[in-house]
Amino acid sequence: MAKLELGEQCVPKLELGNELGEFGSRGIPVGNLVPLVDSFQESCHRPGWVAERVERPTLRTRPRAERIMTAAKFSLLVGAVAAGAAFAADPPSASSAKALHVVATINGEPITRDQLADELIESNGPQQLDLMINRKIVEQMCKEAKIEVTDKEVDKDIDNTLNKMRMKRKEFVETVLARQGITYAQYRRDRVWPKLAMVKLVRERVKVTDEDVQKGFEATYGDKVETRMLVVQEFARAQELWEVLKKEEAGEKRLKMFEEKCREYSIDTASRSLGGKVAPFNRHSDNLELEKAIFNLKEGELSSIMQVANGNVIFLCVGHIPPQQNVTLDTVMNTETKETVRKMLHDRIYVMKLQYEADQFFTQARKKARVENFLIGDFSAEAVDIATKPGKDGAKR
């Protein structure tokens, strides 16, 4: 029984669509272009080198040094509460409140900037700090490489994104950014600027070969296999379903039964309601073992039970799709721009490799950086991981 990891990605690592539902896409090095993101500036997608989620440690689990700092803060807070009585008796003016770092008063009782900062740090501090750390690493790399990203370049990139989305800036801010809980300024600073900076840092490393383009052509326009996919958690259930399906004669009856079993038992929510229908398999995938097994299936034939990260999967071959005819690398795709298939594939593969190179480049820079994260008490190169790393006693911090 072959053990296949459907969710695995190889170079370049890129999310190319939901071809296998919750179990990940059948990404390929250069060929999986259906579907494919149109550009490296995929709208509002946060690359891995921009921010990572972290587990926030509780006060009890924080390092001793930080607990001491917290106690000191508490002493200051007691003093602030005592001073509040004076504010209540004689509320300050707006100018003096600003000088005293007061952000609001309620019936004369003040809320200070430090109190607000503590609330914000408690709710989202580690994530925001990690975002700032990552951005600072990119800034330092740009300074070392004498690379600059201007406001004009940022504005142009945003305009290009808005044109592709056919949206005005106001609509973009009020819908897309609002849903993600970020402001326009944060979008410029934390997403667009780092992306453009990383592109400038790695673009000289990216090369697209004729072999890449040929593989991309075969993956996009070559032969494919249409299948249905059934995913269950338990192997015993998979074995039971496989035996029932195997007894049914290959053809329309087996296909109908397979689709019914998918709707009833499959745990893949993306394909379950479709009777297990997934995007056709193409050539040059990153999982050659799976690709070979699928292409070797005959119409109406069941695959063996394959183990994946989240369960067990069975495929049914619906049919083999022949290559598209009358399409070559020199076929003109757009009569207005005169763009050929070759140019289209080259540009898309370049984007894929660019993103992969940027991810790898930043990952290495992050590992080499000496990060001292006082918020969560970590002073290692990769501070963001400290909350889930085991301590010396083996327990998680």
N, C-alpha and C positions, 0 to 999 in steps of 0.2 A: 504494500500500500504506500503510494508515494506521499511524501509530506511536502506540501507546497505552501509557501507563504504568499498569499495573493496580495497582501498589503505592502510588500517590500518594494522599495524603489532603488534603482541604481542610477548611475550618472546619466544625464543630470537629474537630480531630484527635483521634481516639479509636480504639483497637483494638476492633473490634466482632465479632470472630470469625474463623474461618479459612475464609471462603467461597471463597477462591481458593487454598487450600492454602498452599504456601510463597511464593506470589506476592502475599500481602497480601489484605486484605479489601476488598470494594467498599463502603468507608465512604461515608456521605452526610452532608450538613450536619445534617439533623434527622430524616431519614426512615428510616435503616437500623436498624430496631428489632428485627430478627429475624436472628441473636440479638443481645441487648444486655446489657451488664452491668447488674445490678440496682441498683447504687448506686455513688456516687463512692468509697465505701470498699470497693471490690472487694478481697476478702481477700488481704492480703499482696502486692498489686501495688505495685511501686515506681514512683511517678510520675517523669517525667523530671527534675523539679526537686528530687528527693530525692538522687539519686546518679548519677554517670556513671562508666563504666569509663575508665581512662586507661592510656596506655602508659608503663611505668616506664623512665626512662633508666638506662643502666649507669653505673658509676663513671667509666669512661673518657670518657663523653660529657657528664658533669655539668660545670657551670660551674666556673671556676677557684676562685672563692670557696668553693664547696662542697668541692672537693678539699682545700683548705687546712684546712677544718673537719674533714674526714675524717682528715687526717694528725694533727691535734691529738688527735682521739679515739683514734687508734692509740697515741700517746704515753701517754695516760692509761691505755689498756688494758695497756700494758707495765708501768706502775706497779701496776695492779691484779693482774697476774699475779705480780709480785714479792711483793706483799702476801699473795698466796694461800698462800705457804709458812707465814706466820705463822698463818693460819686453820687450816691443816692441823695445825700443832703444838698450837694451842690454840683449838678451834672456839668461836665466840661463842654466847652464850645467845640465845633467841628474841627477847627485848626488845632486846638490843644489836645483833643482826643486822638488825632492822627499822631501828634508828637509823643503821646503816651502809649501808642500802639494799641489803641482801643478800636475795635472794628464795629462794635454796636453796643447800645445800652438798652435795657428793658426796665422801665420805671426807675431809671437812674442807675441800675446795676450794670456794670460793664462786662462785655465779652472781649477778651484780649486776643491779639494776633497769635500769641503762644497757645492759648486755649483752642483757637480755631485750627492752628497747625497740628496740635496733638490729635484732634478729632480726625483730620484728614489723613494723617499718617497712620492712625489706627485702622481706618477703613480701606485705604488703598496705597499706603506709603511704600511697602516693598516693591509693588509693581511699578509705581511711578519712579521710584529711585532707580530701579533697574533700567527703565527706559532712558533715564538721564545718563546713567553709566554707559550704556551702549552708545548713546549719541556722542558722549565725550570721547569714547574710544575712536569713533569714526572721525571726529574733529581732529584728534591727534594724528591719526593716519594721514588725513588730508594735509595737515600742516607739515608733516615730515616729507610727504611727496610733493609739496608745493602745489596743491590742487585747491581750487576755489570754486564754489558753487554760488552764483550770484542770485539776487532776488529776481532779476529778469528771467533767468533760466527756470527758477521755481515757478514763476507766474506763467511762463510759456508751457511748461509741463502740465500745469493745472488746466490751462485753457485747452490743451490737446485732449486731456481726459474728459473735460466737459463737452467738447465737440463730439467725441466718440459716443458719449452717453446721451447727447442731444438734450442737455440740461443747462439751465442758467445757474449762475453761482448761488443765487438766493435759494432756488429750489434744491440745489445740491446740499447746501448747508442745513436747510430745514427738514430734509428727508433723509438722505444718505448719512450725513454726519450726525444728525440728531439721533438716529437709531443706534448709532455706535457710541453715543455719549461723549463725543469729542467736539471741540470748537474748530472753526476754520483755521485759527492761528496754530492750534495743536496739530492739525492735519498738515499744514505747511512745514512746521518745525520737526515733527516727529515721524512723518511718513515720506513726504515728498523730498525734503532736503536730504535725509540719509540715503534714500534710494538713488538720487542723482549723484551723490558723492561716491557711493559704492560702484556705480556704473563707471565713473571716471577712473576709479582706482583699479578696476579689473579689466576694462575693455580691451587693453592691449594683449591680454592673455587668451582671449577667445578667438578661435579659428574654426571656420566651417569648411570641411573638405568636400570634394566631389562625391566621396563615398557616403558621407552624411546625407547629402542631397538625394542620392540614389536610393538609400534606405528609406528616407522620408517619402519619396515618391512611391515606393513599393508598399509602404505601410498605409499611405493615403488612398492610392488608386489601384493597388494590387488586390489579389484574391483575399476573401475573408470568410469567416465561418459564423453563421447565425446559430445561436444556442438559447436554451433556457437553463436557468440556474436555480437549484434548490439547496438551501443552507439550513442545517439543523444543528443544535448544540451537541446532543448526545450521539455517540457513534452507534449505539444500539438502535436508536431510532432511524439513523441513516441507513443502517444495514437492512432494517425491516422495510423501509420505503423502497430501497434499491431492489430488493427481492420481489416486491409486489409489482413494481414497474417493469422489471425484467420479464415477468410472466406475460405481460400484455404484448400483443403483436406490434412490431414496429410499424409506424404509420400514424394516421390521424387519431386512432384510439389511444395510442401511447402518448401522443402529444397532448391530447385533451386531458388524460389522467394526470400527466406530469404537471400541467398547469393548475389543475384542481388541487393536487397535493401541495404545490407551492403556495397557493392562496390559504391553505389550511395550516401548513406546518412551517413554512420558511420563516426564519428570523431576520431575513434581510428585508427591511421595511421598504427600501427603494424599489425592489423588483417584485415583492410579494403580491401587490394588487394588480400587477401586470402579468401574473402567471409565470413569474420567473424570467421575463424577457429582459435581456441586457444588451448593451451595444455589441455589435459583431466583433469578433477577435480579428486582429490584423497581424501581419508579419512584423518581425523585428521588435518584439516586446522584450521587457527586461526579465521575464520569467520564461526562459527557453524550454524548460521541462513542461510547463503548463501549455505553452504554445504548441509544442510538438504533439502533446496528448490530444489537444483539441483538433488540430488539423488532421490527425490520423483517424478521427471518428468518421464513420459513414453516416449518411442521412438516416435519422431515426435511431441511431445507436446511443446507448447510455455510456457515460464515462465510468471509471471506477470511482470509489469513494475517496475523495482527496481531503486531507487534513489542512485546515487553514488556521490562522491565529485565533479566530473567534468561533470555530466549530468545524463542521464537516460539510463538504459540498459535493453535489452530484450535478453533472451537466448532461443535457440531452441535445444532440446535434439535430438542428432543424433543417439545415442545408448548407451547401457551399456556394458562396457568392463569387462569380467570376470577376476577373479584373475589369475595370472600366475601359471601354474601347475609345479610340480616337482622341486619346489624351497623351501628350508627350511632355517632356520637360520644357519644350519651346512653345507649347500652347499658350496663347494669350488669354489671360483670365479676365482682364479689365480693358475694354476697348478704349476707355478714356485715358487711363494712365499707361496703357501698353504693358502692364505688368504680366510677366510670364509665370508659368507654374514654377519654373526654376527659381525665379526671384522671390516668389511668395514663400516657397519652402526654405530657401536660404535665410530669409529674414526671420522666419518663425523659429528655425533651429538656432539661429544666432541668439534670439531672445532666451530660449531655453538654456543654452550653454552659459549665457551671461548671468542668469539668475543662479544657476548652480555654482558658478565660479565666485559670485558675490557671497553666497552662503558659506562656501568653504573658506574664503579669504577672511571673512569676519569671524568665523568660528575659531580659526587659528589665532587671530589677533586677540580675541577674548581670552583664550587660554594663556597667552603670553603676558597679558596685562596683569599688573599687580593691583588688584582691587581690594581696598579696605572698606568694607561695608559696615559702618558702625551701627546702622539701624537694626540689623539682625545679628550683629556681633560676629561677622566673618571677615577674615583678613587673608583669604586665599585668592587665587587667580580667578576662580569661578564662584563668586560670592553668592550668586542667586541659588545655587544648589544646596547651600548649607542647611536649610530648614529640613531637608529630607535625608541628609547624610547621617549615617550612624555615628554615634559618639564612640569614645574609647571603650565604653562599657557595652557597646553593641546596640544600645537603645537609640531610637531616633530622637534628635533634638527638637 
